[in-house]
Amino acid sequence: MASKSLCFVLVAVLLAYYIYKPLPDNVEEKYKVMLMDATFRTLGHAGSLAELLGLKHYMEVMMLLTFAEHTEPTSDETITVTDTSFNKVPVRLYLPKQHSKTLRRAVIFIHGGGWCVGSAAMKPYDLLSKQTAQQLNAVVVSINYRLAPEAHFPTQFDDVYAVVTFFLQQSILDKYSVDPIRIAVSGDSAGGNLAAAVAQQLLDDPEVKVKLKIQALIYPVMQSLDLNTPSYQDNSHMPVLSRTLMVRFWSEYFTTDQKLFEAMLSNRHIPSQEAHLLKHVNWSTLLPDHLKKNHIYHIPEHGDSTFIKKYPGLLDRRASPLLLEDDKLKGLPLTYVITCMYDVLRDDGFMYVSRLQKAGVQVVHHHYESTFHGILLLNSSPFDLAIAHQVMDRYLHWLGDNL
C-alpha cells in the first residue's frame, strides 16, 4: 500500500512539474494557460518522436489538434453555413438569414497554423466566423487552402488569392448581395501573413476592379529574413508558439529539407548579396524604444546563397509582406493590426505598423500587454480564456464600426 502511495505521489509530482511553466505576472488564468501549453507541448513531443522513428511527419501529428477541433457546418436560425468551393478551393461559407434592406458587408477570413496545420472547420474559427456573420450581418468566406508539407510556397498563397479574386467578381458579389465597397480580408498568424500578401498583390492586379476596404491582420507573420528580433528572443519559450516551432513553420513553408530549418534556426539563411533587403525588417529603426529594451541590433550573419537559389520564396514579398517597397505600401487600405506582448511575432506586427504609418496608410493598432500568440483561438472549452473573448469582441466591434 505504501509503495502504491509513493508511486502516486511521484507521478503527481512529475506531472505537476511537466505542466508548470513560469509565466509573466500579468498573464491571467495562469493554470488554465499552463494546462493548455502542456497539452500543446505534448503533441509537439509526440510529433518529434514519430518523426524520429520514421512513423509520421512532425506536422502530421500536429494536425491531430486540427482534427480534434473539427466541426461540421451547422446552420441555425440566423446563419446558413455550408462547405463549398470557390475557384476549386474549399471554403466554408456563412450567409446571414436576417433580412437586409441594403447590400451586406463581407469578410474573407484566412485561418492560421503556420501554413502547415489548421482549418476553417476548427471549432474556434467556426465560432469566430459565426459571430462575425451574426454581429456584422456579413457574408463570411473562410478559406481552406492547401497545407505543408504536401504543399509548399506559393501554393498556399495561390489558393487564397484564387478565392479572393473569384469572390471579388461583380457577378459573385451580386449573387450573395454583397456591397463591393464594404469588403475586408482578415486572418490570424499565417493567415494574417496571407491576408497582407493578398492585399498587396491586389494593388498590382488590373483584372480585379473591386478593391478591399479593410485588411485586418491578427498577430501576423510578416517576414522571414530576421528570426532573431527582440520578440523572437524574449518570447522564445512562451505558450503556443515557441521560436523553434515558428522557425519550423517557416522552413516547412518552403521545403522539407532539414538543412533550411537549421540555417533559419541559426538566422544564417540570407546571403550577403541580399543584405540590402534587411532595411525593410531592421527592428532598430522600426520598433518603439520600450520593445528594444537592452537588445542591440546585429545584422543577421550571412548564409549560403544556395538556399535562395533553391527556395527563392525566401525573398518573395508574397511570403514576407514586409519586403514591399515604401512607395507601394501607400496604396493599401485601412489596416487593423493586433499584436501580443508575449509573442515571437510581436515585432513583425509592430514593424509593419511603423512602415504603413510612414507610408501614410491609416492604421489602427491594438496591442495586448498581458497575453500571447493564438489567444483568439482560446474562445471555447476546454481552454476558454476571458481575454480571448475581450480580443474577439474588440475586433468585431472595430469591424462593425469601420466596414
C-alpha positions as CSV (number, residue, x, y, z in Angstrom):
1,M,0.0,0.0,0.0
2,A,2.8,2.4,0.9
3,S,4.6,1.7,-2.3
4,K,1.5,2.4,-4.3
5,S,1.0,5.7,-2.5
6,L,4.6,6.6,-3.1
7,C,4.3,5.9,-6.8
8,F,1.1,8.0,-7.0
9,V,2.9,10.9,-5.3
10,L,5.9,10.6,-7.6
11,V,3.7,10.6,-10.7
12,A,1.7,13.5,-9.4
13,V,4.9,15.5,-8.7
14,L,6.3,14.7,-12.2
15,L,3.0,15.6,-13.8
16,A,2.9,18.9,-11.9
17,Y,6.5,19.6,-12.8
18,Y,5.7,19.0,-16.5
19,I,2.6,21.1,-16.5
20,Y,4.1,24.0,-14.5
21,K,5.5,26.8,-16.6
22,P,6.8,30.2,-15.3
23,L,4.6,32.9,-16.9
24,P,4.8,36.7,-16.7
25,D,3.0,38.2,-13.7
26,N,0.3,39.9,-15.8
27,V,-0.9,36.7,-17.6
28,E,-4.4,35.9,-16.4
29,E,-5.8,32.4,-15.7
30,K,-2.3,31.0,-15.4
31,Y,-3.2,27.4,-14.5
32,K,-5.5,27.1,-17.5
33,V,-2.8,28.5,-19.7
34,M,-0.3,26.1,-18.3
35,L,-2.6,23.1,-18.9
36,M,-3.2,24.3,-22.5
37,D,0.5,24.8,-23.1
38,A,1.3,21.3,-21.6
39,T,-1.2,19.8,-24.0
40,F,0.3,21.6,-27.0
41,R,3.9,20.7,-25.9
42,T,2.9,17.0,-25.5
43,L,1.6,17.0,-29.1
44,G,4.9,18.5,-30.2
45,H,6.9,15.9,-28.4
46,A,4.8,13.2,-29.9
47,G,5.4,14.7,-33.4
48,S,9.2,14.8,-32.8
49,L,9.2,11.2,-31.6
50,A,7.1,10.0,-34.5
51,E,9.3,11.7,-37.0
52,L,12.5,10.4,-35.3
53,L,11.1,6.8,-35.6
54,G,10.1,7.4,-39.2
55,L,6.4,6.8,-38.4
56,K,4.9,10.2,-39.4
57,H,6.0,13.7,-40.4
58,Y,6.0,16.1,-37.4
59,M,3.2,18.2,-39.0
60,E,1.0,15.2,-39.5
61,V,1.0,14.7,-35.7
62,M,0.4,18.4,-35.1
63,M,-2.6,18.1,-37.4
64,L,-4.3,15.9,-34.8
65,L,-5.3,19.0,-32.9
66,T,-7.0,20.3,-36.1
67,F,-8.9,17.0,-36.5
68,A,-9.9,17.1,-32.8
69,E,-11.3,20.5,-33.2
70,H,-13.2,19.7,-36.4
71,T,-16.8,20.8,-36.6
72,E,-19.4,20.1,-39.3
73,P,-21.1,23.0,-41.0
74,T,-24.1,23.7,-38.7
75,S,-26.7,26.3,-39.6
76,D,-29.1,27.9,-37.2
77,E,-32.0,30.4,-37.2
78,T,-29.6,33.3,-38.1
79,I,-27.0,31.8,-40.4
80,T,-26.7,29.3,-43.2
81,V,-23.3,27.5,-43.1
82,T,-22.1,25.4,-46.0
83,D,-18.9,23.8,-47.1
84,T,-18.4,24.6,-50.8
85,S,-15.6,25.7,-53.1
86,F,-14.7,28.9,-54.9
87,N,-12.4,28.6,-57.9
88,K,-11.8,24.9,-56.9
89,V,-10.5,25.9,-53.4
90,P,-12.6,24.6,-50.4
91,V,-14.3,27.3,-48.4
92,R,-16.7,27.4,-45.5
93,L,-19.4,30.0,-46.4
94,Y,-21.6,31.8,-43.8
95,L,-24.7,33.6,-45.1
96,P,-26.9,35.6,-42.7
97,K,-30.6,34.8,-42.9
98,Q,-31.9,38.1,-41.5
99,H,-33.4,40.5,-43.9
100,S,-31.3,43.4,-45.0
101,K,-32.6,46.5,-46.8
102,T,-29.1,47.2,-48.1
103,L,-26.3,45.2,-49.6
104,R,-24.3,43.2,-47.0
105,R,-20.7,43.6,-45.9
106,A,-18.3,40.7,-46.4
107,V,-15.3,39.3,-44.6
108,I,-12.8,36.9,-46.3
109,F,-11.1,35.1,-43.5
110,I,-7.9,33.1,-43.6
111,H,-7.0,30.7,-40.8
112,G,-3.6,30.4,-39.2
113,G,-1.4,27.4,-38.4
114,G,2.0,28.2,-39.8
115,W,0.8,27.2,-43.4
116,C,1.1,23.6,-42.1
117,V,-1.9,23.0,-39.8
118,G,-5.4,24.5,-39.1
119,S,-8.7,24.6,-40.9
120,A,-11.7,26.8,-41.3
121,A,-13.7,24.0,-39.7
122,M,-11.9,24.1,-36.4
123,K,-14.3,25.0,-33.6
124,P,-12.6,28.3,-32.6
125,Y,-12.5,29.5,-36.2
126,D,-16.1,28.3,-36.9
127,L,-17.2,30.2,-33.8
128,L,-15.4,33.4,-34.8
129,S,-16.9,33.2,-38.3
130,K,-20.4,32.7,-37.0
131,Q,-20.1,35.6,-34.6
132,T,-18.7,37.8,-37.5
133,A,-21.7,36.9,-39.7
134,Q,-24.2,37.5,-36.9
135,Q,-22.9,40.7,-35.4
136,L,-22.0,42.4,-38.7
137,N,-24.8,40.8,-40.8
138,A,-22.0,40.0,-43.1
139,V,-21.2,37.2,-45.6
140,V,-18.1,35.4,-44.3
141,V,-15.9,33.3,-46.6
142,S,-13.4,31.2,-44.6
143,I,-10.7,29.6,-46.8
144,N,-9.3,26.1,-46.5
145,Y,-6.1,26.4,-48.5
146,R,-3.7,23.5,-49.0
147,L,-1.0,22.9,-46.3
148,A,2.6,21.9,-46.0
149,P,4.3,19.5,-46.1
150,E,2.2,18.3,-49.0
151,A,2.1,21.8,-50.5
152,H,4.8,24.5,-50.3
153,F,5.0,28.2,-51.2
154,P,3.5,29.7,-53.2
155,T,0.6,27.1,-53.2
156,Q,-1.0,28.5,-50.0
157,F,-0.9,32.0,-51.4
158,D,-2.2,30.9,-54.8
159,D,-5.1,29.1,-53.2
160,V,-6.1,32.1,-51.1
161,Y,-5.6,34.6,-54.0
162,A,-7.8,32.4,-56.2
163,V,-10.6,32.5,-53.7
164,V,-10.3,36.3,-53.2
165,T,-10.2,37.2,-56.9
166,F,-13.1,34.8,-57.5
167,F,-15.2,36.4,-54.8
168,L,-14.5,39.9,-55.8
169,Q,-16.1,39.4,-59.2
170,Q,-19.2,41.6,-59.5
171,S,-21.3,38.6,-60.6
172,I,-20.4,36.7,-57.4
173,L,-20.9,39.8,-55.2
174,D,-24.4,40.2,-56.8
175,K,-25.2,36.5,-56.1
176,Y,-24.6,37.0,-52.4
177,S,-25.9,40.6,-52.2
178,V,-22.5,41.9,-51.1
179,D,-21.6,45.6,-51.2
180,P,-18.5,45.9,-53.4
181,I,-17.2,48.8,-51.3
182,R,-17.5,47.1,-47.9
183,I,-15.3,44.0,-48.1
184,A,-12.5,43.0,-45.7
185,V,-9.7,40.4,-45.8
186,S,-8.7,39.1,-42.4
187,G,-6.5,36.4,-41.0
188,D,-4.6,35.4,-37.9
189,S,-0.9,34.4,-37.7
190,A,0.0,32.7,-41.0
191,G,-3.5,33.7,-42.1
192,G,-2.5,37.3,-41.3
193,N,0.5,36.8,-43.5
194,L,-1.6,35.6,-46.4
195,A,-4.1,38.4,-45.9
196,A,-1.4,41.0,-46.0
197,A,0.2,39.4,-49.1
198,V,-3.2,39.3,-50.9
199,A,-3.9,42.9,-50.1
200,Q,-0.5,43.8,-51.6
201,Q,-1.0,41.7,-54.7
202,L,-4.4,43.2,-55.5
203,L,-2.7,46.6,-55.8
204,D,-0.9,45.3,-59.0
205,D,-3.8,43.3,-60.5
206,P,-5.5,45.2,-63.2
207,E,-8.1,42.5,-63.7
208,V,-9.6,43.0,-60.3
209,K,-11.8,46.0,-60.3
210,V,-13.3,45.7,-56.8
211,K,-10.9,46.8,-54.1
212,L,-10.7,45.9,-50.4
213,K,-11.9,48.4,-47.8
214,I,-10.1,46.9,-44.9
215,Q,-7.3,44.4,-44.1
216,A,-7.3,43.0,-40.6
217,L,-4.1,41.3,-39.5
218,I,-4.2,39.4,-36.3
219,Y,-0.7,38.8,-34.8
220,P,0.6,38.3,-38.4
221,V,3.8,36.7,-39.6
222,M,5.4,39.3,-41.8
223,Q,9.0,38.4,-42.6
224,S,11.4,35.5,-42.7
225,L,14.7,37.5,-43.1
226,D,15.5,38.1,-39.4
227,L,14.3,35.4,-37.0
228,N,16.1,36.9,-34.0
229,T,14.2,40.1,-33.3
230,P,13.7,41.1,-29.7
231,S,10.3,39.3,-29.6
232,Y,11.8,36.1,-31.0
233,Q,14.5,36.3,-28.3
234,D,12.3,37.3,-25.3
235,N,9.4,35.0,-26.1
236,S,11.2,32.0,-27.4
237,H,9.5,29.7,-24.9
238,M,6.2,31.3,-24.4
239,P,2.9,29.3,-24.7
240,V,1.6,28.1,-28.1
241,L,4.3,29.4,-30.4
242,S,7.9,28.9,-29.4
243,R,10.7,30.3,-31.6
244,T,11.7,26.8,-32.7
245,L,8.2,26.0,-33.8
246,M,7.8,29.2,-35.7
247,V,11.1,28.6,-37.5
248,R,9.9,25.1,-38.3
249,F,6.8,26.5,-39.8
250,W,8.8,28.9,-41.9
251,S,11.1,26.2,-43.2
252,E,8.3,23.8,-43.9
253,Y,6.5,26.5,-45.9
254,F,9.3,26.3,-48.4
255,T,10.7,22.8,-48.1
256,T,11.0,19.6,-46.0
257,D,14.8,20.0,-46.3
258,Q,16.1,19.9,-42.7
259,K,19.1,22.0,-43.7
260,L,17.0,25.1,-44.3
261,F,15.4,24.7,-40.9
262,E,18.9,24.5,-39.3
263,A,20.0,27.6,-41.2
264,M,16.9,29.6,-40.3
265,L,17.2,28.5,-36.7
266,S,20.7,30.0,-36.5
267,N,19.5,33.0,-38.5
268,R,22.0,32.3,-41.3
269,H,19.8,31.8,-44.3
270,I,20.2,35.2,-46.2
271,P,23.3,35.6,-48.3
272,S,25.4,38.8,-48.3
273,Q,24.3,39.9,-51.8
274,E,20.7,40.2,-50.4
275,A,21.7,42.2,-47.3
276,H,20.1,45.3,-48.7
277,L,16.7,43.9,-48.1
278,L,17.3,43.9,-44.4
279,K,16.5,47.6,-44.2
280,H,12.8,46.6,-44.5
281,V,13.0,44.5,-41.3
282,N,15.5,46.5,-39.3
283,W,13.9,46.5,-35.9
284,S,16.3,49.0,-34.5
285,T,14.7,51.7,-36.7
286,L,11.1,50.3,-36.7
287,L,10.3,49.3,-33.1
288,P,9.4,51.7,-30.3
289,D,12.1,52.1,-27.6
290,H,10.2,50.2,-24.9
291,L,10.3,47.0,-27.0
292,K,14.0,47.2,-27.8
293,K,14.9,47.0,-24.1
294,N,18.6,46.1,-23.8
295,H,18.8,44.4,-27.2
296,I,21.5,45.6,-29.6
297,Y,20.8,45.2,-33.3
298,H,23.1,42.9,-35.2
299,I,22.8,42.2,-38.9
300,P,21.9,38.6,-39.3
301,E,25.0,36.5,-40.2
302,H,25.2,35.9,-44.0
303,G,24.3,32.5,-45.2
304,D,24.8,30.2,-48.1
305,S,23.3,31.6,-51.4
306,T,22.3,28.0,-52.2
307,F,19.2,28.4,-50.2
308,I,18.0,31.4,-52.1
309,K,18.6,29.7,-55.4
310,K,16.7,26.6,-54.3
311,Y,13.9,28.5,-52.4
312,P,13.5,32.0,-54.0
313,G,10.3,32.3,-51.9
314,L,12.6,33.4,-49.0
315,L,12.9,36.8,-50.7
316,D,9.4,36.9,-52.2
317,R,7.1,39.6,-50.7
318,R,4.2,37.2,-51.1
319,A,5.9,35.2,-48.3
320,S,7.3,38.2,-46.5
321,P,5.0,41.2,-46.9
322,L,7.4,43.5,-45.1
323,L,9.6,43.4,-48.2
324,L,7.2,45.6,-50.2
325,E,8.8,48.9,-51.1
326,D,7.6,52.0,-49.3
327,D,6.1,53.6,-52.4
328,K,3.9,50.5,-53.0
329,L,2.6,50.4,-49.4
330,K,0.8,53.8,-49.9
331,G,-2.0,52.1,-51.9
332,L,-3.1,49.7,-49.1
333,P,-6.5,50.0,-47.5
334,L,-7.4,50.9,-43.9
335,T,-5.5,48.4,-41.8
336,Y,-6.2,46.9,-38.4
337,V,-3.4,45.1,-36.5
338,I,-3.4,43.0,-33.3
339,T,-0.2,42.2,-31.5
340,C,0.5,40.4,-28.2
341,M,3.4,41.2,-25.9
342,Y,4.4,37.6,-25.3
343,D,4.5,36.5,-28.9
344,V,7.6,35.8,-31.1
345,L,5.7,37.6,-33.9
346,R,5.0,40.7,-31.9
347,D,7.8,42.7,-33.6
348,D,6.7,41.7,-37.1
349,G,3.3,43.4,-36.4
350,F,5.0,46.5,-34.9
351,M,7.4,46.8,-37.8
352,Y,4.6,46.6,-40.4
353,V,2.5,49.2,-38.4
354,S,5.5,51.5,-38.4
355,R,6.1,51.2,-42.1
356,L,2.5,51.6,-43.0
357,Q,2.2,54.7,-40.9
358,K,5.3,56.2,-42.5
359,A,3.8,55.5,-45.9
360,G,0.6,57.4,-45.0
361,V,-1.7,54.3,-44.6
362,Q,-4.4,54.7,-42.0
363,V,-3.7,52.1,-39.3
364,V,-5.4,51.1,-36.1
365,H,-3.2,49.0,-33.8
366,H,-4.5,47.2,-30.7
367,H,-1.6,45.8,-28.6
368,Y,-2.3,43.4,-25.7
369,E,0.3,43.6,-22.9
370,S,-0.8,40.5,-21.0
371,T,-1.2,37.7,-23.5
372,F,0.4,35.5,-26.1
373,H,0.2,34.2,-29.6
374,G,-3.0,32.5,-30.7
375,I,-5.2,34.0,-28.0
376,L,-8.1,34.4,-30.3
377,L,-8.4,30.6,-30.6
378,L,-8.9,30.1,-26.9
379,N,-12.6,31.1,-27.1
380,S,-14.2,27.8,-26.4
381,S,-13.9,24.9,-23.9
382,P,-11.8,23.3,-22.6
383,F,-9.4,26.3,-22.8
384,D,-11.8,29.2,-22.7
385,L,-10.0,32.3,-21.6
386,A,-11.7,35.6,-20.7
387,I,-9.2,37.7,-22.6
388,A,-9.8,35.7,-25.8
389,H,-13.4,37.0,-25.7
390,Q,-12.2,40.5,-25.0
391,V,-9.9,40.4,-28.0
392,M,-12.6,38.9,-30.2
393,D,-15.3,41.4,-29.1
394,R,-13.0,44.4,-29.7
395,Y,-12.0,43.0,-33.1
396,L,-15.7,42.5,-34.1
397,H,-16.7,45.9,-32.7
398,W,-14.0,47.6,-34.8
399,L,-15.0,45.8,-37.9
400,G,-18.6,46.7,-37.3
401,D,-17.7,50.4,-37.0
402,N,-15.3,50.6,-40.0
403,L,-16.5,48.1,-42.6
